[in-house]
Amino acid sequence: MKITKFTYAIGLTVGFTLLSACGDEVTNVTTKTVIETVATFEKLSKCENDNVGALAFVADSAKTYTCTENGWVSTDGIDGKDGEDGKDGADGNDGKNGKKGTKGADGKDGKNGFACITKELSSGKGYKIVCDGDSVGVILNGEDGPRGKQGEKGDNGKPGDTGEGCEMSPRPNGTYLVTCSNASAEIYEITPTPIIPTPNDSTSIGPTPSDSTSIGPTPSDSTQVATDDPDCAGPRLWCKAESKNYNYRVQTGLDAGYDDSGYWFSYTDDADGGKSKITWPVKLGNEYDEYAFDPVIEHCQGLCGTVTLDKGTLDRNPFAGVGFNLAGTSDGSTLVASTIVEWYSICITYTSDLPGILAIGVGDSLNQALRYDLPHVNLPTAATPDEKCFVWTDFRQTGNAGGAAISGPEAAARAVSFYIEFSSNDGDSGDFNIISMRKN
């Protein structure tokens, strides 16, 4: 709002009657008081001696000022003190309670819960958690700590007594009897008591699965693969064409009930001081097991890798290989043996830059009693896919490990695993691919 400066006269007339002592003449004097109005205090006129007593009104503060010897001074009075607060009024009466509402409808029943169990991974490196039939996660075992320093060499032991010749014969319950030609002709039954292996030949089969005292189911027919690929024609235990249908395990038909048979595993000579390794063309693992071979099998249309042999501190040729268990386990921990004698023979199609063997594993206790001299056949190098078929009498031990004796048919009567192992000179390396396996 614009304020216009203006001056006006207040019509205050003060009449005085002055009586002169010198005569009867009367003089009327009229005094007018003028109030100056300005917009702001800064716009007041100067307060000087000739206008002491003048009044002025400042619009923005709505105050009146008087010109004094000390300058312009507000004529407004001092603000009075605030009055005391009044007392609080009395509380009102409580209101009446409202009427009770009607009962709401019952909520719907919640979903039923479900139980969870754990299953050991086929690699033995952890467990998968299965809830309501579906896997929801994996718990892996902790990694092994660093290898400790090698202890000092002990004194040589005294020479042992001369050994005696022994023979093994299978029993109906799946165990074996060892008959030794001593004077009493006493018969011993092989038990799970460990016998420390001291192999002295170049063949050293691993790993060492737990032993079993039961024989698995009678083998069923292997999978019929529908394909034009000659490598996969007819019934197959394993074939590269099956990987297209996400079948990543060997179809042994011998599963012991825990659904963990036929899964591939790998092993090297590291436990014996070697430094050999297998390099895979793609990263291992699926949603359940970080060591699963699914990506490799899809990539290779088979099971392939590169073996690098490093003797390390071994006193024999270095080795590395792959394998699978025929029946798996019945409880997730103990491997079950099966009879595969009625298969008559086993055939394998493969390529390999290194020589290898196909061996029959018979469980930890028997493997140790044999000092890991397992019945096996040789697999020569093969630049192109080559199928080799073998009857059980073709599988033989080297005979120079110093352990118990067992024939190929006897091993087939209580087989636990198959091993495909590659071994050669220190520093050698080469590629391999396991394309197909079948039985006759």
C-alpha positions, 0 to 999 in steps of 0.5 A: 500500500502506497502511503502519501506524505501529507501535512494537515492541521488539527482543528484544536483551538485554544482560546485564551483571554489575556487581560492587560494590566495596562488597559482594557484591550483584549487580545485573542491568541489561537495556537495550532498543533500540526502532526507530521505523517510519514511512511517510515521512521527514516523519513521523519524531518529533522528534530531541531530546536525550532520544532521541539514539541512537534508531533509525527506519526510513522505509518509502518510502526503505527507509532507517534513520536515527539521532537525533544532535545534528545531527538524524536521520542516515541510517545507510546506507553510501555507494554503492560505485564501479562496477566496471570493464567486462569485456572483449568476447568473441571474435567467433563464426565466420561462418555458411555461405552459404545455397543459391542460390535458383531464377531468377524468371520474366521480367517482361512486356514493356513497352508500345511507345513512340510518336513525337510531332510538332508541328502549327501551330495554324490561328490561327498563334499556336502549335503543338499537340503530337500523340503517337500520334495524340492531342493532348497539349498546346499551345505558344503563341507569345509575345505581341508587345511594346508598340508603339514610338513613331512615328518622325519624318516623313521628307522627301518623296521625288522624284516617280516616273516615270509608271506603265504599264498592265499586265494579268494572265493565269493560267498552268497552274501557278497563277502569273500573268504581268503584261504591261505596255505598255512599248516592249519589251512585256516580260513579267514573272512575279509573284514573292514579292518584297514590294511595300509596299502604299500603298492609298488607298481605304477597302477594306483587306483583311487579314490577309496569308497566305503566298503559294503556288506550287501549286494545291490539289485539285479541289473536292469536293461540299460537305456535305449538311446534314440539317435542316428549316432553310431556311437550311441546305437542300442542300449547304453549305460552312458552316451554323449547323446543322453546329455542332450536330454540332461541325463548326466549320470551313468544308467547302471540300473543298479541303484540301491534306493538312495538315487545316487548311483552313476554320478561321475567323480574325479580323483588324482594322486595328490593323497599319495604325494603327486601333483597331477590334475585334471583341467575341465573345459568349463566351470563345474557345478549346478544349483545343487552341487558345485562339483557337478559335471553337468556343464562339462557333459553338455559342452563336450557331449561326453565327459572330457578334460585335460590331464596334466601328470606331475609326479611330485614326491611319488615313487611311481608314475603319476595318475589321474582319472574319473569314475562312477559307483554302480549302485550308490548307497542305500543310506547316503553314506555306505556304498553298496556292491552289485553283481554284474557278472551277467553283463558278460562284457563291458564296452567303452568308446573314448578318445585319449592322448594318454594311455589308461586303464579301466578297473573294477573297484570292490569297496574299501576293505577289499581294495586295501586287501588287494593293495589297490592292485585292482583287476583292470584292462588297458586302454591304449591312446585313441585319436578318434573315437574307438570302442573297446569291449572286454569280458570279465576274464580280460580283467587282471591284476598286475600281481606285483603289489603284494596283496590278495589275489582276485580274478576279473569274474570274482570282482564283477560278482561284487563290483562297487565302482568303475575307474577310468585312469590315465597314467604315463611319465612325469610331465606328460599331458593330454586330452580325453573324452568318455563318449559311450559305455554299454554292456553286452 
